[in-house]
Amino acid sequence: MSLSDVLPQVARAGSLSEQVYRALRESIADGRLAAGSRVTERQLAAALDVSPTPVREALGKLEHEGLIERVGPRRLQIVDHPAETLRELMEVEVMLRGAEARFAARKISPDAIERLRGYIDDLVAARDELSLAEQFERAQRFDAEIAAAAANPALRSLIDSYAIYGADHRLSRAAEDAKDPDWIEARIAEHRAIVEALAAGDEDAAERIMRGHARSAIKNL
């Protein structure tokens, strides 16, 4: 099987090097790029159908993160990390998202609170008519509203950096989880609890509830 068959397609929107980085990082996390395997910039560029430049930039970030290592002038190797290392990276994402909710509770406006409530109400009202992808997109709006309220771009950049799995992978896992009606109800209840903590300006509760919410979302990734 060639790398072209293994690696995901790269979206062309936004920074190409960032898209390549995310595609490679997710492929390392889920084992499509197996630990210990060796690759070259040229192989990866051909498999992803991009020029070598964004691949080189992405590999520089992955090397800095310790996910790949150079074993020659042009050859790289996927580092054989214990599975718990990647789980710990996801735990960092959980902690950072909790911190973002804390900052949002400190700064959020009444209008933003109403928009968050509206997202939930609209989702509940139209849930039976929406595809899972559409429901997921509305959940992303909810998260984006909290990020905007927190108004901390540096923190948001860190969250994005530690989010190993991209939207497509998360959506595929959510499709399995959503077969359980209790899971859906629990997610909606968590969203409502987050909003009420934000509305009350309760930073401790907002952080705690968001951590639990984020942790439940990644446990099966």
N, C-alpha and C positions, 0 to 999 in steps of 0.2 A: 504494500500500500504506500502510495507517495504522500508527501507532505500536502499536496494540493487536495487530496482526499480527506485529510485529517483536519486541516486548519479551517476556521470559519471564514466566511467572506468578510471583507473589510468594507464598512460603510464609507461613502465618499463625502459625507457632511462633516464639517468641522475640521480640526487639525488631523491630517492624515497620519502623522507620527503617533498621535494620541490614540487613534483608532487601531493602528498596528500594535501599539503597546498593549491595549486592552485585549485585543484578539490573542496575542501571544501569552499574556498573563493568564487569561482564562483557560487557554489550552494547556498551560503548565499545571494549573490548579486541578483540572478535571482529568489529567492524565493523557490527553491526546498527544501532547509532547511529553514522552515518558522520561522519568528521572533517569539520568545517566546517558540519555541519547545525545548524539552529537549532530550539530547543524552548522550551516554556514549562512552568512548574510545573503549570498546569492541564491541559495536554496529557498530561504524564507521569502525573499523578494519575489521569486518566481511563483511560489505556492500561493502567495497573497495577491499576486498580480499588481505589484507596486514597484516603484523604483527602489534602488538600494538605500537612498538617503533616509526616508522615514523608518526603514527597518533598522538602520544603524543608530538612529536617535532612540528608537524604542529599546533596542538591545542595551544601549548605554544606561537607561533607567533600570532595566531588569538586572543588569550586572551590579549596579549600585545597591539594589535591594537584595542582592545575594541569591537571586533565583536562577541566574546563569553564571557561568565562569568561562574565561578564555583558556583554551588548551593549546592554542597556536595562533599565529598571526591572523588567520582568517577563520578559524574553527572555534566553536563554542560548545559547551556542554550544559545540559539541564542539570542543575544541582539536585542531588538526591536528599531532599529534606524529609524528615519524619512528617507523617500526616498531621501531627499535632501542630507543626509550625504554621501551616496554612490555616488551621482552625484558630490559632492564636492571632493571626493577621485579621481574621474576620471578627474576633473579639475586640480588637482595637477599633474596628469600624463601629461596633456597638457602643463602645465608650465615647467615641467622638460624636456619634449621633445623639447620645444623651447630653453631652456638653452643648451641642447646638440647640437642643430643646431648652436647656437651662437659660441660654442667652436670649432665646426667643421669648421666654416667660418674662424676662426683664424688660424687653423692648416692644413687644407686640402691641399693635393698635386695636381699638375696638372694631374697626372696619375689617381688619385681617381676621379677627375672631369670627366675625359673621361670615366671611368667605369660607373659612374652614368648616363651619357648621353647615353652610350651604353645600359644600362638596359632599359631605356625608349624607345629608338629606337627599340630594339629587341621586347619589349612587344607590341608596336604599330604595328610593321610589322607582328607579328605572332598572334595577338589577336584573330582573328577569328578561329584559329586552336587550341588555348589553352583552357583547361578547366578553370573554375573559380579558382579552387584550384591551378592550375599551375600559373595563373596570380597573385594570392595572394602570392605564394612562391617567385615570382620575385619581388614583392613589398617588401617582407621581406628582400631580398638581398639588395635592395635600402636602407632600414632603417639600415641594418647591416653595410653598407659602411659608412654611416654618423656616426654611433656609433664608428666605428674603427677610423675615422678621428678625432672625438672629443677626443679619447684616454683618457677617464675618466671613469674607471671601477666602481668607487664608485657611480657616477651619473647614469650609466647604471643600476646598481643594484637597485637604488632607483626607476628608471622608471619601471623596471620589478616588483618591489614590489607593485607599485601603479596601475599596469595594472590588474584591477580586473578580467576582462573577458579574457579567453584564446583564442587561435587561432581558435579553432573549433567554438566557439560561434561567434567570429568576422566574420569568414568566412560565417556562416549561415546568419548573418545580411547583409553581403556584397552581398550575392546572391539575396536578395530582392532589395537592392539599385541598383544593376547592371542591373536590368530590365529597368532602365531609362537610355537611351543612353547619356543624358545630364550629368548625374552623373559621368559616366565613363570619358567623355571628361573633365569634371571639375577636376577630380582626376589627370588625365594626365597633364593638364595645371598647377596644383599646384606643381606636381613633377618637371616640367620644371622650374617653377619660383624659387623653392628651389635651384635647381642646379645653376641657374644664380646668385642668391644671394651668394651662396657659392663660385662660381668662381670669383666673384667680391670682395670677402672678406668683404662683407657688413654684419657685425654681427647683426645689428638692423633688417635689412630686413630678414635675414635668420631666426632669432628668431620669428619675427612677422608672416612670411608666414608659418613656421612650426607649430606655435600655431594654426593658422586658419585651416591648413590641419588636424592636430590631432583632433581639436575640431569637425570638420565636420565628422570625422570617428567615433566618439563616440556618436554623438547626438542621434542616434536611438538605441543604445545598451540597 
